[in-house]
Amino acid sequence: MMKRPRRPAGKRRENERSGSGERTKFSSFPKKRTTSDNFREENKFDSGRRSPGSGMKPKSLSYPKKRTSTEKDEEGNLIRLNRYIANAGICSRREADKLIVAGAVKVNGKVVTELGTKVLRTDKITYGDQSLSREKLRYVLLNKPKGFITTTDDPQNRKTVMNLIAHACKERIYPVGRLDRNTTGLLLFTNDGEIAKKLSHPKYGIKKIYHVGLDHYVTMQDMKKILAGIELEDGTVKADAIEYVGDGKDKKEIGLELHTGQNRVVRRIFEKLGYKVVKLDRVSYACFTKKNLPRGEWRFLEEKEINLLKMIGS
């Protein structure tokens, strides 16, 4: 048999460079697909690169977020009339709609009854004889001490909670709900009428936790009664939870969780059962606690806390 003549070395190298001739070990062969490869193909955003022919946008690239109509209105100094009224601290947006339909609101001296009306920040908005201004929304949390009444003005010149937050901000803020003069603990102030309405309305079931000190031991039987429901003059009140504070050795110290908001409700519950409340402290309100907030001090809510408030009822 005749031997096949050897090809000159130079010719082999030339063919390898030009792609002709035999494949070499450096040639590119299709890589065997693995389970991971299949997963990335199905989840085309996994690698952060565009899959060939997918036509989909890679996850890692940043694309401009589409602006909502509300954001455009805010930038253009336009705002819905009901929101303007709510931001002025008058009421919630839903109630503002009722005022508008009833013809109780004027824009630049003219009655406006159409829902969805938008106004400029420079427009003059009036409700009755009151001129409204859209202030920056403020949210202040106070750890109330004893001896202060929860009111914005007192004809008897007694100390009010407004004295404690007098220098918090230039906007006029109001207390949400009440704590009586001898009750201590958390109290929220805001000029956001919509949030204030939600926090005060019983249908939203805002949680409140109290530390209660009584004049004598509370029996387990009475605690069960409070859980089952106590009949008061304005209706039946049930506790969500009740237990002895700490290790339970001092049975005059009680932790009580409620979602109701009747006036002086904790004191009336225990008075109904023959106890006298000697100490009452609201240690938790909605999503807030007294952590790092000394008695008599206040702080602004953080952005994440404000967002939690705005989620109520949504």
N, C-alpha and C positions, 0 to 999 in steps of 0.2 A: 504493500500500500504506500502510495506516495504521501509524503508529509506535506502538510499545508505550510506554505512559506510564511515566516514570521513577518508581521507588519513592522515597519520601522517605528522606533520609540517616539520619534518626533511626530509621526502621523497620528499615533494613538492619542498623544496629548492634544493635538489639534482637533481631533474628532470629539474628545471629551469636552474641550472648550466650546465647540460649536453645537454640542448637543446631539451629534450623530454618533453612530456606532453603538457599542455596548454600553449598558448602564454601569456606573461605578458605585462603590459603596457610599459615595457622597450624594447620590441622586436622591430626590425627595419622593418618598412613597407615602401613600395615604396612611395616616395614623389610625390604629384601631380605636374605635370609640369605646369609652368607658361609661359606667353608670353615671358618673359625675358629669361627663360631657352631655349625656342625654338630659340630665336634670337642668343644666344651664341652657340647653336649647329650648326646653319647655318654659323656663323662667328667664326670659330674654333680658331682664334687667339685672340678673344676678352678678354678672361680671363687670357691669358699668360700661361695656362697649356695645356698639351696635352689632347685632347679629346680621350676617350677610343676607340681604334680601328680605329682612324682616320688616323694614319700613317703620320701625317703632323707635321712639326717642329713648336714648340711654338714660338710666336712672341718675348717673353721677353728674350729668350736665344740668345747669340751672336755667330754667326758662321763666320769663316774666309771669308773675301771677296775675290772672285776670282781675281787674278792679271791679268791685261791686258798685251798684248805683249809689249806695249809702256813702261809700268812700269818695265817690266823685262829687256828691252833694256837699260833703263836709269840706272838701278842698275848694269847691266853688262858692263857699259861704252860704249855701242853701241848706235848710233843715226842715223836716216836717214839723208842722205847727204843733201837733200833739206831743212830739218829742221836746220841742222848745218849752212847752208848758210844764211837762214832767221834770225837765232839767231845772226849771225855776223853783222846783220844790212844792208845787201846788198840789199835785196828785199824780196818779199813774197815767200812762199813755191811754189806757182803755177808758179811764174816767175823763181824760182830757177830750177824747172823741165825743163823749156825751155832752160835755160843756160846749164844744164847737157846734154840734147839731142843734143844741138848745138856743144858740145865738148869744151865748154869754161871753164870747171872745171877740175882740176887735183887733184888726191889723191896720195900723195907720189911720185909726178913727172909723174904719168901716167894719161892720159885722161880717164875719166869715162863717159860713155854715157847711162848706164843702169839705168832706173828709179827704185827707191826702194832700191838702194845701201845703205848699212849701213857702217858707219865708226867709228873708235875709237876716243876718245877725244885726244889721243896722235898722231893721223895721221896728216900729213901736207896737208892742203887743200889750193889750190891756185885758184884764179879767175883772169885770165890775168897775170899781174905781181904782183898782190896783194895777200899777204899771209893772210888767214882768221883765226880768233880765235873765238871760241865759248865762249862768255862772259856771265856772269850772266845778265839776262834781268832786265832792270831798267825802271821805269816809274816815271817821275817827273812833277809836275804841278806847273807852275809859274804864279803869278799875275804881269804881265809886267807893269812897269812904262813908262812914256814918255821918249824920248831921246835915246832909244836903238833900233838898227836895228836887224831884225831877219835874221841872217846869222851866219855861223860857223866861217867865217874869212872875214875880211874887209881890202882891200889893202890901204884904206885911214886912217886906224887906228882909226876909230870911235868906240864908245862904242857899243858892241853887247850883245845880250841876253846871250851869252855864259859866259860873265863876271859875270852875276848874279847867275849862277848855277855852277860856276867853282869848288866849293868844295863839290858838292852834292854827287859824287861817283867817284870811280877810273875808271869805265867803261866810254867809250866815248859815249855820248848820243847826239841826234840831235833833233832840233825843228820839230814838225809836222805842216806843213802849215806855214803861215806867218801872222804877224801883222806889219803894217808899223810903221815907226819911232814914229809918234805922236799918234798912237793908243795904248790904254792900255787894260789890261784884261788878260783873261786866255790863256795860251800857254802850250802845252804839249811837253815834251821831252822824247825820248825813244831810245833804240838800238834794239827794236823789229821791224824788217823790215816788217813783216806781218801785225802787228797792224797799223803801220804808213801808209801802203798802203791802208788799209781799211778806215782809218780816212780821207785820202786825196781823195779817189775815189768818184766821184759824184754819182755813182749808189747806194751807201749806205746811201745817204741823211742824213749826220750827222747834227744834229740841232745845230744852233748857235743863241744866243740872244744878241742883242746889245742895249746899251743905247746911243742914238744919240742926241747931242745938235746942233741945227741949228742957223743960223744968224737971221732968222725971222720966224714968225708963219707959221706952216704947216697947210694948209687947209684940210678940210675933203675930198674935191674933189681930191687933190693930193694923199691922203692916199688910196683912192679907186683905183687910177691909179696904185699905187705900188702893190696893191693886185691883180689887173687884169693882170699886167705884164708891165715892162718897157723894151723897145728895146734898147739894148746896142750894141757896135761894135762886141762883141763876142757872141751875142745871147740875147734872151728874158729872163728877170729875174723876177720871181714872189715871193712876200713875202708870208710866211705862215701865218703871223699875224703882225698887226701893230696897235698901239694905243698910246694915250698920256700917259706920265708917271705920276704916282701918282694920284692926284685928277683931273688932266686934266686942271688945271688953267693955267699952263705954257705950251702953245701950241708950244713952241720951243724945248721941251723935248719929245723925241719919243722913244718908245720901239719897236724894229724890230726883228722879228724872220725869219731866212733864213735857208735853207739847202744847198744852193749852195756855192761854194768855189772859185769863180773867184777872181783874184787879185783886191784889192781896190774896191770891188763891192758895198759896202755901200756908199762910197763917190761918186762913179760914178752914182748911182741911184739918189741921191739927186741933184747932179750937173746937171743931165739931166733935172731936173724940175726947175732949177734956184736957188737952195739953196746952201749955203756953210756950210760944216760940221766944227763946231768949237770944238766939243768934241766927241770922239768915244771910247766907252769902251765895250769890250766883257765880259758880265756878266755871260754867260753860254756857255759851250762847251760840246757837247755830253751829258754825264750824270753828268757833274761836274759844280759846282757853286763856287763863290768866298767866300763862307761862311768860316769864321775863317782863311782867308788867306789874310793878309794885302798886300798892294801894295809894290812890290819889293821883296816879300818873296816867298819861294817855299816849297813844301812838297812832300814826296813820296806818291804814291797812296796806298790805303789799298787793301788788298787781294780781298775783295768783289768788289771793283771798277775795279780791273784788270780782274776779272772774267766777269764782265759786258762788258768790252771791247772785250774780247775773244768771246763773244756771238754774236758780230756784224756779220751779214750775215749768221749765222748758222740756 
